Structures are given as C-alpha cells and as structure tokens.
Amino acid sequence: MSHNTSANIATADALTLLLSNQHALAAALEEISQWVASQGGNGAADNALAALEGLDLHAKALTEAINTVRNG
C-alpha cells in the first residue's frame, strides 16, 4: 500500500515551497544584517542574526516534516 497519496504529495510540495521561501528570507536577512553592521548598527545586525537562528531551526523542522510526509 502506497503512502504517497495525492494529499501527501500536495502537502510535501507545499512544505517544500515554504522551505524554499524560508531559505530566501534567511539569505536576504543575512545580507541586510551585514550591510547594517557595516553602517555601524551592530546591535540591529546582532538581532537580525539571532532571528536567523530561528529560521534555521524552523528550516530543519520543515525538512523533517517534508521527509516524513514524502516517505510515509
């Protein structure tokens, strides 16, 4: 019996899109934090980098969820 129903495939595809968006946001946030730091805003840059840690943690959880849904 296959666990890859159309609903599972759609869910995994949607999660994959969210993960892709999350990676793009993380890259943009990192670029912005580097620019802010270069302009002397080290505190704001540190806050942005702390937010990146949350994005990384959530990206790992999304990856695990995608793998669970795709593999049944």
Secondary structure, 3 states (H helix, E strand, C coil): CCCCCHHHHHHHHHHHHHHHHHHHHHHHHHHHHHHHHHCCCHHHHHHHHHHHHHHHHHHHHHHHHHHHHHHC
